[in-house]
Amino acid sequence: MRIRKLMSIECWRLMSFDDEDYYLAKEVYCETSLYKQAWNSIVVNVIYEILKNLLI
């Protein structure tokens, strides 16, 4: 079985970014930078749910 590498747009989608945001960033940044930006971000929905559970 062969495992494929995620495409940069898939990484952005996993981190809850819109495709529009990705395409705007793609005009400015190289592919390597797009990967780094995606994986250095925080998923806001996950943080929201964690804080909601901690504060209730």
N, C-alpha and C positions, 0 to 999 in steps of 0.2 A: 504494500500500500504506500502510495506516495502522498506526502503532505505538501500542499501548495502554500506559498506565501500570500498573505492578504494584500490586496491592492490598497493604495493609499486612500482611495475614496471609501473603501469598506472600513478602514480604520476610523475615518471621520464619522461615518454613520454609526459605528459602535459607540463612539463618544458623544452621540446625540447632536451632531452638527447637521445642518441642512446641506443639500447638494449645492445650493446657491453659494453658500459660504466657501465650500470646497473649490468650486470653479473660480471664484474671485481670488482665492489664495493661490490657485494654480497658475494664474496669470503672472504672479509676482515671484513665487518661490519655486525652487527645484523640488524634484520628487523626494529626495532624502529629507529635506527640510519639512515637507508635508507630513512624512511619517513621524518625525520628531515632535512636531506641533501637536499632532493627534494624540500621541502617547504621553505627552507631558501635560495634558489637560485633565480636568476633573469633570466627571459626569454630574451635572447639577442635580438631576433627578435623584440620583443615588444619595448624594449628600443631604438633600431635602428630606428624604425618607428616614435616613439615619438620625438626623436632628429631631425630626418629628417624633420618632420613637423614644429618643432620650429625654425630650422635654415633656412628654405626656405622663 
